[in-house]
């Protein structure tokens, strides 16, 4: 399993997030101090990484990404929702991206309340990332 931790700070001069520091279990092109965060995250996700968790404030944000599956020591997709009951999340699935309030976390499904009032049931196997 490959792991990457990125700490990015907001640059008000360039109006984007810039990588302040990182730690990785492998080399990755573009992953360097001073790089713009968005294209690096996009490249990592295209290379099979998933955002496992993130945390931040108005100054810096820390991203924890993994590449691997449950078969080779990876994490269960619903583990990213631990402690997130009754909070807003954005979930990328194989069918698209959805956002909403987490109503229920089951053993193999998550239930979201969308801003429109619709309730979605998302199977764990279709979850790609949780932010």
Order of alpha helices (4+ residues) and beta strands (2+ residues): beta-beta-alpha-beta-beta-beta-beta-beta-beta-beta
